[in-house]
Every structure is written in structure tokens, then in C-alpha cells.
Amino acid sequence: MTTVILAYLFYFVASSASPLQLRWLKTKYAEGGEIALAFWVMLMLGILGFSLVLVSPLTLAGNPLVLTALTIACGIFGAAYFIGSYVAQKYVEAGVSTIALNIYTPMTIVLSTLFLDESLKPIQILGTILLLVALFLISKKHRIGRFKFDKYFVMMLASGIAMGLLLVAERALQKTTGFSGGTLLSWWAQCITLGIAMLIFRSKNTYGIKDTFVTGIVRFLGAFSWVFLVYIVGNLSVVSSITTFKVVIIFIAAALFLKEREDLPRKIIGSLIAVAGLLLMR
């Protein structure tokens, strides 16, 4: 029981620290170099990702053409997620970003139903509606019309959709060749795609070696904490339900540490509605 509690604490601290640290970094530096920053962060993730073999053995199996197609898909959708969210993060608050990116949840459910033979439940539709209501509530600052939003909020939503596509492709990889092998193929594909994009757009990292290194470490700890938690608890549904409350934690932490307190009561209510919707979608 003690190990499980510590695993949950590790997850909440690590996974909440990542969006908060990234938001802080974006407000500290002038805009620019997002593709290069994403590449170096993903490179660190790829290298440190070999520690996943401590959780699950590394295997490589399956049809080579299928593995190649899924790996390429992970690279493209992962790069789209990173670039879009990194650009928009400077203009969208940490808590708002977290809920906006969670649009990936209904996206993943629909795609998993279509392509991975996983069933769609009626209650998950209700959960999606609640999430959309929450998005409408917390997006007040970014609305430029009744149902129109500024480009950075739209970019964050698009990043969430790209994340949904990424997770479906990554999950298919994991089912095909094993957890560690599928995850590493996905992470390295994203790294290589971001590297190509960095060369094409001649993006240079303007965030400094120290801050880039810290961003990569925090990002990896967030990703590894999830893997470790699922491994320790052994029940994906239970873990998914409890960790959903991270949404509320990030709003509160952003208000305390980043001074993001504008319209806070509305945001807290929106985050609670989002949690309810996400719980129904599990």
C-alpha cells in the first residue's frame, strides 16, 4: 500500500510539474525556437526512455510494413502535437492548456473504436459533452466571438487532436510489438521528425542549455511516472480515473506559483466539470 501511495504522489508531482514548468519557461523567454526546443526535449526522452526496460522487456515483433507505417504516423502526429502546443503555450495558461489538450481523450476513444476494435459506450458521449462545456467555460479569455476562439487556443485544441492520433498509433505499436518496443519506436520517430523539421525551418534553440535540460528531465519524469504507476497498480481504469484530478491540481498550482488567477472561480468550476466528463469517458 505504501508503494502505491508513493507512486501516486510521484505521478501527481511529476505530471503536474511539466505543464507548469513549460508555461513558466515560455513566459520567461521571447517567442522563437520552439521546434528546436521540442527536438532536444524529445531526444532526451528517447535516450532516457531505454529505462522502460526496467518496467517491461524490450521486444520487436510484427509485420515490418505495419510497424513502419505506425512508426511514421507517431512521428508525424507527435511532431504536430509538440510544435503546436509549444508555440501556443506562451499565450495559453497552464490550466487552460491542460483541459484543451484533454480533447485527445474523446478523440482517442472514437479512433480506438474505429481502428482498434474497442467499444464506444453511450456514457462516454455524455463525458465528451461535459468536457466541451468545460472548454467553453475556461476559454472566456480566448473567445473572440460567441463560438470563435483566438488562434492560440485553436492551436492548443489542434495539438490535443494530434495527441489523440499519436496515442492511437502508439497504442497500436505497443499492441503489435510490446510496450517498451512500441513506446521507444514512437518516441524516437517523434524525435527524428522534429529533427527534420528543425533543419527545414532552421530553428535554433533560444532557451538555453540549462532550461532545455530541465524541461527534458521534467517531461521524462512525467512520462515515466505514468508508466511506473500503471505497472505498480496494475489496473489502467483505476489509475486513469484517479489521475484525472491532475486537471484541478494544475489550476490551483498555476494560481499559486505562476500567479494565473484571472477569473479563477470560473476556471475551477470548469476544471471540475472537465474531471466529471473525463471520468465518464474512462
N, C-alpha and C positions, 0 to 999 in steps of 0.2 A: 504493500500500500504506500509506503514512504517513497519508493522508487517512482510509482505512478504520479504521486503528488509533485515530486521534484521535476518529472518530465513535463507535466502541465505548466509548472512555473517557468521552466526553461523555454517552452514554446511561447507563452504569452509575452515574456520579456523580449525574446529574440525576434519574434514575428512582428511585434508592435514597434520595436526599435527601428526596423528597416524603413518603413514609410516616414517615420518621424525624422530620422537622420537624413534621408534623401530630401525631404522638404526643407530642412534646415540648410542643407548644402546648396540647394537651388536658390534660396534667398540670400545666401552669403556671396555667391559669385554672379557675375554678369552672364547673360544668356550666351550659349555657344559651346561647342564641343560635346554635345550630348551623345552622338554616335560613338565617338572615341571613348567617352566615359563608360557607356554601355558595353563596349567591346572589352575593356580592361576588367570590368566587374565580372563579365561572363567568362573571361579567361581564368580568373581566379576561381570562379565556381567550378569550371571544368577540371582544373587541377586538383582542387580540394575535394571534388566530387568522387575521386577514387577511394575516399574513406568510406563510401557507401558499401564497399565490400565487407565492412565490419557488421553491417546490418543484414545484407543479402549477398550470396555468392555471385560473382560475375560470370554470366553465360552469354553466348552469342549463337542464336539458332533462328531458323525460319527461312522463308523464301527470300533470296537476296534482292529480287526486284521489289518485293513488298517492303523489306527493310529500308531499301534505298529511297523509295517514294515517301515513306513515313518520316524518314530522317530529314529529307529535303523540306517536307511540309513543316516539321518542327523548326527548322532553321528559318524559313520564311515568316511564319506566324510569330515565332519568338522574337525575331528581329523587329517586326512591326510593333509588337507589344512594347518592347523596350524603348524603341525610338519615340513612339507616340507618348508613352507615359512619362519618359524623361523630359521631353520638351514641355509637356503640359504641366508637369509638377510644379514649376516655378510660379504658375498662375492659379493653381487649384490647391486649396488647403488639404492637409494630410487626411483628415477625417472624411472630407467630401470625396477625395480621390479613392479612399478605401471602399466606400459604398459604390461609387461609379464603376470601379474595376470589378466589383462583385456582379456586374451584369453577365460576367462569364458563367455564373452558376446556371441560370436558365438556359444559356446558350449551350453549355456542356451537356445538360440534360437532354435537350432536343436533339443535338448531334449524336449523342450516345444512343438514343432511342432509334435514330435512323440508321446508324452505321455499325453500332456495337451490340445490337440486339438487346438493349437494356430498356425496360418498360418505362413509360411515362404515366405517372399517376395523376388523377384529377386534382388532388390536393396540392400538387406541385404547381399547377396552373394558378391556384389561389396564392401560393407563395410568390410567384412571379409578379402577380398584380400588386401585392403588398410591397415588393421591392421597388416597383415602378413608382408607387405612391411615395415611398421614402425618398427616391431620387428627386421627385418633383419638389418635395418639402425642403430638402437640404440644398437645392440648386438655386435658391432665390437670388443669390448674388450674381449668378451666371446667366440668368434669364434676360434676354433682350426683347422678348415678346411673350405672349401667353404660353405658347408651346415652342418657342425658339430659344436656343442657348448660344452663348459665345463659342468661338472656335476651339478654345482650350478645353472647355467642358465636353464638347463633342469629341475632341481628340482623345480625352480620357475614356469616354464611353467606347470609342472605336478600339482603343487599346484593350479594354475589357473583352470586347468581342474577339479580338485577335488572341487574347489569352485563352478564351474558351476553345477556339480552334486548335491552339497549341496543346492544351491539356488533353483533348480528344486524340490527337495524333500521338502524343506522348504516352497516353494510356494504352493505345493500340500497340505501340512499340513494346511497352512493358509486358503486355499480354503475349506478344509474339516471341520475345527473346529473353524475358526475365526482368525483374525490377531494376537491378543495378545496371545491367547492359542497356536496357531501354532508356533509362534516365541519362546515362552518360552519353549515349548517341544523340539524344535530344539536346543536352547542354552543349556538347561540342559542335553540333550543327548550328546552333544559335550563335556560338562564338565565331565560327568561321564566316557565317553570313554577315554578322556585324563587322567583322574584319574587312570583308569585301566592300561593304557599304562605306566603311571608314576610308578606304583607299579611293573609291569612286568619288565621294563627296569631299575628299581631302580634309576630313575632320581631324582637328588636333585637340587633345585633352587639355582643357584650360583649368582643370580643377585641382591641380597639384598632386604630387605623388602620395603624400600622407593622407589627404582626404579621399583619394581614389582607393587607396589600400583599405582604409577604414570602411568605405562603402562596400567594397567587395567582401570583407570579412563579415560585416553585419548582414549582408544579403545571404551569404552562405550559411551563417548560423540560423537565420530564419528558415531557410530551406531544409537544413539538416534537422532542426528541432522538430519539424513536421514528420519527417521520416522516422526519427527516433521515437516520437510519441506514438505513432501508429504501430510501430514494432513492439513497444512496451505494453500498450493497452491491448492490442490485438483485435480491436473492434473499430472498423472505419466509421460506422454510423455514429457510434457514441462519441468518438473523437471529433468528428465533423460538427456534431450538434453543440458540444461544449465550447469548441474553439471559435464558433460563430460570434461569441460575445466579445471577441477582439475588436469588433467594429466600435462598440461603446467605449472600450478602453482607449482606443486611439483618439477618439474625440475628446475625452477627458484629459488625456496626456498632452494633446496638442494645445488645449486651452491652458494647461499649467506651464508647460515648458516652451511652447512656441508663441504664446500669447494670442492664439487664434480663438478669440472669444466673441466675435461678432455674431449676433443672432444665435447664441449658444443654446437657449431653451428649444428653439425650433430644430436645431441640429440634433440635440439629444433625443427629442421625440422621434425625429426621422430615423435616427440610428436604431432605436428600439423597434420601430416598425420594420426596418430592414432585417433586424435579427429575427423577428417573428416570421417574416417571409422566407428567410434563408433556412430557418428551422423546418418549415413546411416542405421545403424543396429537398431536404436530405433523404 
